[in-house]
Amino acid sequence: MSPAIKNIVFWVIMVATALVLYLVFKSSTAERPEDFTFTTFMTEVSHDEVKDVTIVGNEVTGHLRKDNRAFRTMIPSNYPDVYKNLQEKNVNVTIKDNSGNSWLAWLGNGLLPIIILVVFWIFFMRQMQSGGNKALSFGKSRARLLSSQQKKVTFKDVAGVDEAKEELHEIIDFLREPQKFQKLGGRIPKGVLLVGPPGTGKTLLARAIAGEANVPFFSISGSDFVEMFVGVGASRVRDLFEQGKKNAPCIIFIDEIDAVGRHRGAGLGGGHDEREQTLNALLVEMDGFESNEGVILIAATNRPDVLDPALLRPGRFDRRVVVPRPDVGGREGILRVHTKKIPLADDVDISILARGTPGFSGADLANLVNEAALLAARQNRKQVSMRDFEAAKDKVLMGAERKSMILSEEEKRNTAYHEAGHALVACMMPYADPIHKVTIIPRGMALGVTMQLPVDDKHTYTKDYLQSQIAIMMGGRVAEELFLNHITTGAGNDIEQATELARRMVCEFGMSDLGPLAFGKNQQEIFLGRDLATTRDFSEDTAIKIDHEVKKLVTTGYERAKDILSSNRDALIRIAEALLEREVLDASDVKLLVEGKPLPERVVPETPKPAVPETAQVVKPSPPSAVPGRERPAPA
């Protein structure tokens, strides 16, 4: 239907609707006559009380002489004397033909439902067609073509992943100069899989590829393929690659491909699961009977372990580009990118910030810079200083300060000695990470925090280091026992983490007297979740030995912490009392207190404002390497 015809139909419907509404309004506002029986009507006529009447068919309406009251009645068609009686009483009689108003009655009674149906249908179709969700186009791809007017991201805006950029540069060169590679028999890679932890810049890399390559770039999320209708996902995959063939050479980017590329045959879906049909269509389009020359598929995921092996083979995803967490040089480059448009004070040293943020991803560093800028703006400063970055780093690592939370003197004393125990053991253990900050100001879910930061990035962990971590975790509980003569629930999270770390040392890392053996295998159902159960592949006797080794590691750490605190009682008391006085101690303060030297003068912070204390169990962030292999080490 052409736009002109649509406009005509629209205005016709609007006029008819207005007419019907006018008739309805007119009939509702008109004078409502009183219903008379025929006997009452004839009685009023005989008493000469009727002033005038209007007869339309068998219906009679009129007015009385006394108070001009309106009435209405029905007369039988076989009663001719009514006209004679009206004439004798000199009643003004008007007779109308009811055929003249039939079209209005038909319009009001017959056309009105039709108009309502047409209006509803037009509204329904417009709603279904809005936003690309067309009622008859469920099988169409929802991929968005990146336009040239949009703000482009280039490789200059991406830092900290130089190896990944080099791999992807080659893809762009192949699209620009395919003859350079084809003359030596090389072929363009069909697929590139970007793999890495969350926040490392996989999607940003894809946006940079779109900005660098002068070819059409289609982007879509893996969840956009899945719908409630059967077969829609496979249809959208076919339509996506059909668009790609029409615009070849081009790049197709699928973000979070694990939404449709998970291992087939897992879970309760069976062999006819909708995700599997979508994955089958994707496998065929990437490397099936028909070739897709010039169409490069780039996908991103942080769950490569759940992807189907058929999707990962060469010929489909020829390259797997790892996007890791940045090292110190990469973090410095990322910080320089994010601080490019932020006015920095003279005391800001990006290299020091980079060294002080081990384990941070690109997203964490962007959040750090943003928090520092917000903090400076909140205090009405025109530049962001190093103090703002340090406060933002503490907020990101340890959580926001809860100065309004009220703590009794007894709770503050418990927290001070608990954190002093952690700090002193961390200072005395030979393989532990250096202390960064100790505070008894409630942060996040913890009443106090002892934070350690490694000097360099750590990728592997020695047995001595892990045993030191267990001893540091036990330091808080030991300090409560030795100096306060009671124990509290504040050490609950420390004990849980120490036990978990010890069990992993025994069952996964082979760091016990049981030898280099791994015990237990996690069953990971792809569609139902992860770590649902652990396969018991060892005997009851071995289970008893495992429990014995776990207990041995934890109790050994406990005894080491007890020996350190017992032989350094004065140092622990100095740290605890300084915490009660100042609430926050940095690394230099702790070092002076351990050596028995006085602290430099400092302005004492104000007392926290009262608030309702929380009764939940204290949970403290785990130390940077308490559980090796974590997504990002979090300080204790």
VMD Tcl script that draws the C-alpha trace (Angstrom):
set ca {
  {0.00 0.00 0.00}
  {1.44 3.35 -1.07}
  {1.89 6.22 1.44}
  {-0.83 8.30 -0.32}
  {-3.43 5.54 0.02}
  {-2.41 5.02 3.62}
  {-3.01 8.73 4.34}
  {-6.45 8.64 2.67}
  {-7.49 5.58 4.65}
  {-6.20 7.16 7.83}
  {-8.22 10.38 7.37}
  {-11.36 8.47 6.39}
  {-11.10 6.45 9.57}
  {-10.49 9.59 11.62}
  {-13.58 11.37 10.16}
  {-15.80 8.34 10.69}
  {-14.55 7.98 14.23}
  {-15.21 11.66 14.93}
  {-18.75 11.32 13.54}
  {-19.52 8.31 15.67}
  {-18.15 10.04 18.74}
  {-20.31 13.09 17.94}
  {-23.44 10.98 17.67}
  {-22.68 9.17 20.87}
  {-21.97 12.45 22.66}
  {-25.11 14.05 21.27}
  {-27.31 11.17 22.33}
  {-25.74 11.11 25.80}
  {-26.23 14.88 26.36}
  {-29.77 15.08 24.90}
  {-32.80 15.33 27.18}
  {-33.82 11.91 28.41}
  {-37.64 11.47 28.01}
  {-39.71 9.61 30.60}
  {-41.09 6.25 29.46}
  {-44.91 6.11 29.45}
  {-47.08 3.09 29.00}
  {-49.60 3.31 26.21}
  {-52.45 3.49 28.76}
  {-50.79 6.39 30.59}
  {-50.26 8.15 27.26}
  {-53.94 7.81 26.26}
  {-55.02 8.98 29.73}
  {-52.89 12.12 29.43}
  {-54.34 12.74 25.96}
  {-57.91 12.39 27.21}
  {-57.19 14.87 30.04}
  {-55.81 17.34 27.50}
  {-52.35 17.25 29.12}
  {-50.34 16.49 25.94}
  {-48.82 19.51 24.22}
  {-47.15 17.98 21.15}
  {-46.00 14.61 19.84}
  {-43.58 13.34 17.21}
  {-44.36 9.97 15.65}
  {-41.56 7.96 14.00}
  {-42.85 4.54 13.07}
  {-44.34 3.06 16.26}
  {-42.38 5.35 18.59}
  {-44.07 8.47 20.00}
  {-42.15 11.25 21.77}
  {-43.59 14.50 23.02}
  {-44.08 17.04 25.84}
  {-46.78 17.65 28.46}
  {-48.52 21.01 28.80}
  {-48.12 21.27 32.56}
  {-44.33 21.38 33.01}
  {-43.13 20.70 29.45}
  {-41.92 17.30 30.65}
  {-40.71 14.99 27.85}
  {-42.06 11.50 27.48}
  {-41.78 8.53 25.18}
  {-44.05 5.57 24.41}
  {-44.81 2.98 21.78}
  {-48.15 2.75 19.94}
  {-49.48 -0.38 18.29}
  {-49.55 -0.33 14.52}
  {-53.18 -1.59 14.44}
  {-54.62 1.20 16.59}
  {-55.76 3.92 14.18}
  {-57.90 5.85 16.75}
  {-54.82 7.39 18.29}
  {-54.57 9.98 15.51}
  {-58.28 10.81 15.92}
  {-57.90 11.31 19.67}
  {-54.88 13.55 19.19}
  {-56.72 15.66 16.64}
  {-59.73 16.09 18.94}
  {-57.53 17.42 21.76}
  {-55.70 19.83 19.43}
  {-52.34 18.17 19.99}
  {-49.59 19.32 17.63}
  {-48.68 16.11 15.73}
  {-45.46 15.66 13.70}
  {-44.93 12.50 11.67}
  {-41.39 11.58 10.45}
  {-40.18 8.85 8.14}
  {-37.58 6.67 9.91}
  {-35.78 5.74 6.66}
  {-33.87 9.05 6.63}
  {-31.90 8.22 9.79}
  {-31.18 4.60 8.92}
  {-27.69 5.34 7.64}
  {-26.82 7.03 10.94}
  {-28.12 4.04 12.85}
  {-26.13 1.72 10.59}
  {-23.07 3.90 11.04}
  {-23.40 3.87 14.81}
  {-24.32 0.21 15.19}
  {-22.59 -1.53 12.30}
  {-19.62 0.55 11.23}
  {-18.34 1.33 14.73}
  {-17.11 -2.23 15.47}
  {-15.47 -2.35 12.05}
  {-13.66 0.93 12.71}
  {-12.47 -0.32 16.10}
  {-11.13 -3.50 14.52}
  {-9.30 -1.59 11.77}
  {-7.74 0.85 14.24}
  {-6.67 -2.02 16.50}
  {-5.13 -3.89 13.55}
  {-3.16 -0.85 12.40}
  {-1.94 -0.22 15.95}
  {-0.98 -3.87 16.37}
  {0.97 -3.96 13.11}
  {2.82 -0.74 13.91}
  {3.77 -2.04 17.35}
  {5.04 -5.30 15.91}
  {7.04 -3.49 13.23}
  {8.62 -0.91 15.52}
  {12.24 -1.20 16.56}
  {13.12 -3.82 13.97}
  {10.90 -6.43 15.65}
  {8.76 -7.04 12.60}
  {5.95 -9.52 13.03}
  {6.74 -11.39 9.84}
  {10.52 -10.98 10.01}
  {11.55 -13.06 13.02}
  {14.07 -14.93 10.92}
  {15.89 -11.77 9.82}
  {19.28 -11.06 11.34}
  {19.56 -8.31 13.93}
  {23.15 -7.51 13.06}
  {23.96 -3.80 13.03}
  {26.07 -2.41 10.22}
  {28.60 0.10 11.52}
  {28.11 3.36 9.67}
  {30.89 5.73 8.69}
  {29.26 8.59 10.62}
  {29.71 6.88 13.98}
  {32.67 7.75 16.17}
  {35.48 5.41 15.26}
  {37.76 3.59 17.68}
  {41.23 2.82 16.35}
  {44.17 0.80 17.63}
  {45.57 4.02 19.13}
  {42.74 3.85 21.65}
  {43.66 0.29 22.66}
  {46.65 -0.29 24.93}
  {48.10 -3.15 26.93}
  {47.38 -5.92 24.37}
  {50.15 -5.48 21.83}
  {50.33 -9.15 20.80}
  {46.60 -9.30 20.13}
  {46.78 -6.07 18.11}
  {49.58 -7.52 16.01}
  {47.53 -10.64 15.21}
  {44.52 -8.56 14.22}
  {46.59 -6.11 12.17}
  {47.34 -8.99 9.83}
  {43.61 -9.57 9.30}
  {43.18 -5.93 8.33}
  {46.17 -6.08 5.97}
  {44.67 -9.14 4.27}
  {41.41 -7.29 3.70}
  {43.25 -4.29 2.29}
  {45.81 -6.17 0.15}
  {44.71 -9.79 -0.39}
  {47.09 -10.22 -3.36}
  {50.09 -9.81 -1.05}
  {49.21 -13.08 0.69}
  {47.43 -14.96 -2.11}
  {50.40 -14.86 -4.46}
  {52.25 -17.10 -1.98}
  {49.32 -19.50 -1.66}
  {48.02 -18.12 1.61}
  {44.30 -17.86 2.31}
  {42.46 -15.46 4.50}
  {41.55 -16.78 7.96}
  {37.85 -17.55 8.24}
  {37.48 -16.90 11.92}
  {39.28 -15.27 14.85}
  {38.28 -16.06 18.45}
  {39.14 -13.45 21.09}
  {39.59 -15.16 24.45}
  {40.27 -13.51 27.77}
  {38.91 -12.64 31.23}
  {36.09 -10.10 31.55}
  {37.12 -6.47 31.15}
  {40.35 -7.04 29.20}
  {39.15 -5.26 26.05}
  {37.87 -7.94 23.66}
  {34.90 -5.90 22.46}
  {37.06 -2.78 22.33}
  {39.49 -4.61 20.04}
  {36.62 -5.53 17.73}
  {35.51 -1.89 17.63}
  {39.09 -0.92 16.79}
  {39.11 -3.41 13.92}
  {35.94 -1.80 12.62}
  {37.59 1.60 12.81}
  {40.80 0.49 11.08}
  {39.40 -1.69 8.28}
  {37.63 0.14 5.46}
  {35.17 -2.72 4.94}
  {31.59 -3.28 6.11}
  {31.45 -4.34 9.76}
  {28.42 -6.24 11.15}
  {28.11 -6.62 14.91}
  {25.67 -8.84 16.80}
  {25.42 -10.45 20.22}
  {25.21 -14.20 20.68}
  {21.94 -13.85 22.59}
  {20.31 -12.12 19.59}
  {20.08 -15.47 17.79}
  {17.98 -17.19 20.45}
  {14.21 -16.66 20.41}
  {11.12 -18.35 21.77}
  {10.20 -19.56 18.26}
  {11.73 -22.76 16.95}
  {14.12 -22.31 14.02}
  {14.49 -18.55 14.38}
  {18.14 -18.73 15.50}
  {19.22 -20.86 12.54}
  {17.31 -18.59 10.18}
  {19.04 -15.51 11.57}
  {22.45 -17.15 11.15}
  {21.71 -17.86 7.49}
  {20.43 -14.33 6.94}
  {23.49 -12.86 8.66}
  {25.94 -14.67 6.39}
  {23.79 -13.88 3.36}
  {24.18 -10.18 4.16}
  {27.89 -10.76 4.62}
  {28.23 -12.37 1.17}
  {26.46 -9.42 -0.44}
  {28.91 -7.01 1.23}
  {32.07 -9.12 0.90}
  {34.80 -8.50 1.82}
  {33.42 -7.76 5.29}
  {33.80 -8.57 8.98}
  {31.12 -10.12 11.19}
  {31.59 -9.72 14.94}
  {29.65 -11.95 17.38}
  {30.01 -10.87 21.00}
  {29.59 -13.50 23.77}
  {29.46 -16.38 21.31}
  {29.17 -18.88 24.17}
  {25.44 -18.03 24.25}
  {24.98 -20.13 21.07}
  {28.25 -22.01 20.69}
  {28.14 -24.23 23.78}
  {29.00 -27.89 23.69}
  {26.29 -29.98 22.07}
  {24.65 -32.87 23.87}
  {25.00 -31.45 27.38}
  {22.29 -30.71 29.89}
  {18.64 -31.62 29.59}
  {18.00 -30.04 26.19}
  {18.33 -33.25 24.21}
  {19.29 -33.52 20.57}
  {16.69 -31.04 19.28}
  {17.52 -28.07 21.43}
  {17.07 -24.70 19.73}
  {20.63 -23.65 20.63}
  {21.99 -26.75 18.92}
  {20.10 -25.98 15.71}
  {21.52 -22.45 15.78}
  {25.03 -23.81 16.36}
  {24.62 -26.34 13.51}
  {23.66 -23.52 11.15}
  {26.67 -21.49 12.32}
  {29.03 -24.43 11.72}
  {27.71 -24.95 8.20}
  {27.92 -21.27 7.30}
  {31.49 -20.93 8.58}
  {32.86 -23.99 6.79}
  {30.27 -26.01 4.95}
  {29.50 -27.06 1.39}
  {29.40 -23.46 0.18}
  {32.37 -21.22 0.72}
  {32.13 -17.76 2.23}
  {35.14 -16.09 0.69}
  {35.78 -12.61 1.98}
  {33.61 -13.01 5.10}
  {35.70 -13.00 8.29}
  {34.01 -13.97 11.55}
  {35.42 -12.48 14.76}
  {33.94 -13.72 18.04}
  {34.62 -12.89 21.67}
  {34.11 -14.99 24.80}
  {35.46 -15.38 28.32}
  {34.28 -19.02 28.45}
  {36.30 -20.89 25.81}
  {36.06 -24.08 27.86}
  {32.34 -24.48 27.13}
  {32.52 -24.01 23.34}
  {31.85 -26.93 21.03}
  {35.04 -28.56 19.60}
  {33.61 -28.42 16.07}
  {33.44 -24.64 16.38}
  {37.06 -24.30 17.46}
  {38.71 -26.41 14.77}
  {40.90 -24.83 12.04}
  {38.80 -23.87 9.05}
  {36.21 -22.26 11.28}
  {38.16 -20.40 13.94}
  {41.67 -20.53 12.51}
  {43.11 -18.31 15.19}
  {42.60 -18.01 18.91}
  {43.85 -14.62 20.12}
  {44.35 -14.44 23.88}
  {43.57 -11.06 25.45}
  {45.15 -11.35 28.93}
  {45.22 -9.03 31.87}
  {47.80 -6.31 31.21}
  {51.24 -6.31 32.79}
  {52.76 -3.20 34.38}
  {53.67 -1.71 30.98}
  {50.24 -2.44 29.60}
  {48.56 -0.91 32.65}
  {50.61 2.25 32.22}
  {49.53 2.49 28.58}
  {45.87 1.93 29.49}
  {46.02 4.59 32.20}
  {47.53 7.06 29.75}
  {44.69 6.40 27.31}
  {42.01 6.93 29.95}
  {43.65 10.01 31.48}
  {44.15 11.70 28.12}
  {41.12 13.96 28.57}
  {41.41 14.41 32.34}
  {43.28 17.41 33.82}
  {45.99 15.90 36.03}
  {47.85 17.60 38.84}
  {51.65 17.79 38.79}
  {52.02 15.12 41.49}
  {50.31 12.40 39.44}
  {52.76 9.68 38.34}
  {51.13 7.18 35.97}
  {54.00 4.69 36.35}
  {53.52 4.53 40.13}
  {49.78 3.95 39.63}
  {50.52 1.17 37.17}
  {52.88 -0.57 39.60}
  {50.33 -0.24 42.40}
  {47.47 -1.91 40.50}
  {48.61 -5.51 39.81}
  {45.88 -7.79 38.54}
  {43.71 -4.93 37.30}
  {42.00 -5.37 33.94}
  {41.40 -2.59 31.44}
  {37.85 -2.11 32.75}
  {39.15 -1.91 36.33}
  {41.65 0.79 35.35}
  {38.97 2.76 33.50}
  {36.81 2.56 36.61}
  {39.74 3.68 38.76}
  {40.31 6.80 36.63}
  {36.59 7.59 36.61}
  {36.30 7.24 40.40}
  {39.28 9.56 40.89}
  {37.76 12.17 38.59}
  {34.40 11.94 40.39}
  {36.11 12.31 43.76}
  {37.97 15.43 42.63}
  {34.80 16.92 41.13}
  {32.89 16.20 44.35}
  {35.42 18.33 46.23}
  {35.23 21.14 43.64}
  {38.81 20.78 42.47}
  {39.89 21.62 38.92}
  {42.54 18.89 38.69}
  {42.78 15.25 39.69}
  {45.63 14.68 42.13}
  {47.54 11.59 43.22}
  {45.57 11.62 46.46}
  {42.37 11.17 44.45}
  {43.82 8.18 42.62}
  {44.95 6.57 45.89}
  {41.51 7.06 47.42}
  {39.88 5.66 44.29}
  {42.23 2.64 44.34}
  {41.34 1.93 47.96}
  {37.65 2.19 47.10}
  {37.98 -0.22 44.18}
  {40.13 -2.72 46.10}
  {38.57 -2.62 49.56}
  {35.12 -1.11 48.98}
  {33.67 2.25 49.91}
  {34.21 3.57 53.42}
  {31.23 3.27 55.76}
  {32.12 6.01 58.21}
  {28.50 6.34 59.28}
  {28.49 2.79 60.68}
  {28.60 2.89 64.47}
  {30.92 0.49 66.29}
  {31.10 0.03 70.02}
  {34.45 0.45 71.74}
  {34.66 -3.29 72.28}
  {34.03 -4.04 68.59}
  {36.60 -1.44 67.52}
  {39.14 -2.99 69.89}
  {38.39 -6.48 68.55}
  {38.77 -5.27 64.97}
  {42.01 -3.39 65.74}
  {43.71 -6.42 67.30}
  {42.35 -8.71 64.58}
  {43.77 -6.56 61.79}
  {47.00 -5.97 63.73}
  {47.44 -9.75 63.84}
  {47.08 -9.99 60.05}
  {49.47 -7.09 59.50}
  {52.19 -8.28 61.88}
  {52.23 -11.83 60.51}
  {52.35 -10.44 56.95}
  {55.37 -8.33 57.91}
  {57.20 -11.24 59.50}
  {56.55 -13.98 56.94}
  {59.46 -14.22 54.47}
  {57.45 -15.03 51.32}
  {54.42 -12.78 51.86}
  {53.42 -9.78 49.79}
  {54.22 -6.37 51.33}
  {51.60 -4.58 53.40}
  {49.88 -1.73 51.57}
  {47.33 -0.45 54.06}
  {45.57 -1.46 57.28}
  {42.28 0.10 58.32}
  {39.55 -0.47 60.88}
  {37.12 1.82 59.07}
  {34.32 -0.46 57.82}
  {34.64 -0.97 54.07}
  {32.24 -2.96 51.96}
  {31.12 -5.97 54.00}
  {34.17 -5.95 56.32}
  {34.66 -4.16 59.63}
  {38.37 -3.87 58.89}
  {40.76 -4.65 56.06}
  {44.44 -5.53 55.81}
  {45.49 -5.05 52.20}
  {48.61 -6.48 50.59}
  {49.91 -5.69 47.14}
  {52.54 -7.78 45.34}
  {55.67 -6.05 44.11}
  {55.44 -7.67 40.66}
  {52.75 -9.46 38.70}
  {52.42 -13.09 39.82}
  {51.51 -15.90 37.46}
  {52.59 -18.91 39.50}
  {52.76 -19.47 43.25}
  {55.26 -21.43 45.32}
  {54.33 -23.72 48.20}
  {56.14 -21.43 50.65}
  {54.11 -18.48 49.44}
  {50.81 -20.31 49.88}
  {51.78 -21.51 53.35}
  {52.58 -17.91 54.25}
  {49.13 -16.87 53.07}
  {47.49 -19.45 55.34}
  {49.53 -18.17 58.30}
  {48.48 -14.58 57.51}
  {44.81 -15.63 57.39}
  {45.17 -17.24 60.82}
  {46.81 -14.12 62.29}
  {43.51 -12.42 63.10}
  {42.08 -15.36 65.06}
  {45.36 -15.91 66.94}
  {45.53 -12.23 67.95}
  {42.02 -12.42 69.38}
  {42.91 -15.48 71.44}
  {46.24 -14.21 72.76}
  {45.41 -10.59 73.53}
  {41.63 -10.48 74.07}
  {41.12 -13.96 75.57}
  {38.11 -14.66 73.37}
  {37.27 -15.47 69.77}
  {34.68 -13.82 67.49}
  {32.92 -14.51 64.21}
  {35.19 -11.97 62.51}
  {37.64 -14.74 61.57}
  {34.96 -16.86 59.87}
  {35.84 -15.78 56.36}
  {39.59 -16.13 57.06}
  {39.12 -19.73 58.21}
  {36.95 -20.53 55.18}
  {39.53 -19.18 52.73}
  {42.43 -20.88 54.51}
  {40.63 -24.23 54.42}
  {39.76 -23.81 50.74}
  {43.35 -22.89 49.87}
  {44.72 -25.85 51.84}
  {42.32 -28.26 50.11}
  {43.35 -26.96 46.71}
  {47.00 -27.39 47.65}
  {46.31 -31.03 48.46}
  {43.76 -31.97 45.77}
  {44.82 -29.80 42.81}
  {48.42 -28.62 43.23}
  {49.96 -31.79 44.72}
  {51.61 -29.81 47.55}
  {51.29 -32.37 50.34}
  {52.79 -35.62 51.60}
  {50.30 -37.53 49.42}
  {52.48 -36.71 46.43}
  {51.87 -35.08 43.03}
  {48.36 -36.42 42.63}
  {45.05 -34.73 41.81}
  {42.00 -35.92 43.69}
  {38.42 -35.39 42.53}
  {37.12 -34.16 39.21}
  {34.52 -31.44 38.87}
  {31.50 -32.33 36.76}
  {30.61 -29.22 34.78}
  {27.28 -29.45 33.01}
  {27.35 -26.80 30.31}
  {23.68 -25.83 30.39}
  {23.00 -26.49 34.06}
  {25.92 -24.59 35.57}
  {29.39 -25.36 36.78}
  {30.81 -27.40 39.64}
  {27.52 -29.10 40.38}
  {29.25 -32.13 41.81}
  {32.71 -33.58 42.34}
  {33.45 -37.08 41.14}
  {34.77 -39.20 43.99}
  {37.66 -40.98 42.25}
  {39.45 -41.98 45.45}
  {38.80 -44.38 48.29}
  {37.56 -43.69 51.81}
  {41.07 -44.23 53.14}
  {42.42 -41.60 50.74}
  {39.62 -39.20 51.76}
  {40.72 -39.53 55.38}
  {44.31 -38.82 54.37}
  {43.19 -35.75 52.37}
  {41.32 -34.39 55.38}
  {44.39 -35.03 57.52}
  {46.69 -33.16 55.11}
  {44.28 -30.21 54.87}
  {44.08 -29.99 58.63}
  {47.86 -30.26 58.87}
  {48.40 -27.31 56.51}
  {45.90 -25.10 58.32}
  {47.10 -25.95 61.82}
  {50.72 -25.46 60.75}
  {49.84 -21.96 59.55}
  {47.99 -21.38 62.81}
  {51.01 -22.39 64.89}
  {53.36 -20.24 62.80}
  {51.12 -17.21 63.32}
  {50.92 -17.99 67.04}
  {54.70 -18.16 67.35}
  {55.16 -14.84 65.53}
  {52.55 -12.97 67.60}
  {53.71 -14.49 70.89}
  {57.28 -13.37 70.31}
  {56.28 -9.88 69.09}
  {53.59 -8.93 71.60}
  {54.79 -5.35 72.02}
  {54.78 -4.71 68.26}
  {51.23 -6.03 67.92}
  {49.98 -3.88 70.78}
  {51.61 -0.81 69.19}
  {49.92 -1.53 65.83}
  {46.52 -2.14 67.47}
  {46.67 1.01 69.59}
  {47.76 3.07 66.58}
  {44.80 1.69 64.65}
  {42.44 2.67 67.46}
  {43.91 6.17 67.40}
  {44.32 6.79 63.66}
  {42.02 4.14 62.12}
  {44.21 3.90 58.98}
  {47.89 2.91 58.72}
  {49.95 2.68 55.56}
  {53.00 0.51 54.89}
  {55.49 3.01 56.30}
  {53.47 3.41 59.51}
  {53.35 -0.35 60.08}
  {57.10 -0.64 59.48}
  {57.86 2.10 62.05}
  {55.58 0.47 64.61}
  {57.20 -2.94 64.14}
  {60.63 -1.35 64.62}
  {59.41 0.47 67.76}
  {59.82 3.97 66.33}
  {57.29 6.79 66.88}
  {54.85 7.71 64.13}
  {55.00 11.14 62.49}
  {52.40 13.67 63.52}
  {49.12 13.42 61.67}
  {45.70 15.06 61.99}
  {43.38 12.66 63.76}
  {40.30 11.95 61.61}
  {36.87 12.78 62.93}
  {34.84 10.17 64.76}
  {32.50 8.29 62.41}
  {28.90 9.45 62.49}
  {26.43 7.12 64.23}
  {24.46 4.64 62.19}
  {22.75 1.34 62.72}
  {25.41 -1.41 62.89}
  {25.15 -4.43 60.69}
  {24.69 -7.80 62.33}
  {25.84 -9.85 59.33}
  {28.98 -11.93 59.51}
  {32.13 -10.06 58.60}
  {33.44 -10.97 55.17}
  {36.89 -9.76 54.14}
  {38.36 -9.72 50.64}
  {40.76 -12.57 50.02}
  {44.50 -11.91 49.73}
  {45.96 -11.32 46.28}
  {47.02 -14.88 45.82}
  {45.02 -16.76 48.45}
  {43.39 -18.82 45.73}
  {45.64 -19.01 42.64}
  {43.80 -18.87 39.38}
  {41.16 -16.37 40.55}
  {39.81 -13.94 37.95}
  {41.57 -11.04 39.71}
  {43.52 -11.24 42.96}
  {41.74 -9.30 45.69}
  {43.73 -8.08 48.70}
  {42.95 -9.13 52.23}
}
mol new
graphics top color blue
foreach p $ca { graphics top sphere $p radius 0.5 }
foreach p [lrange $ca 0 end-1] q [lrange $ca 1 end] { graphics top cylinder $p $q radius 0.2 }
display resetview
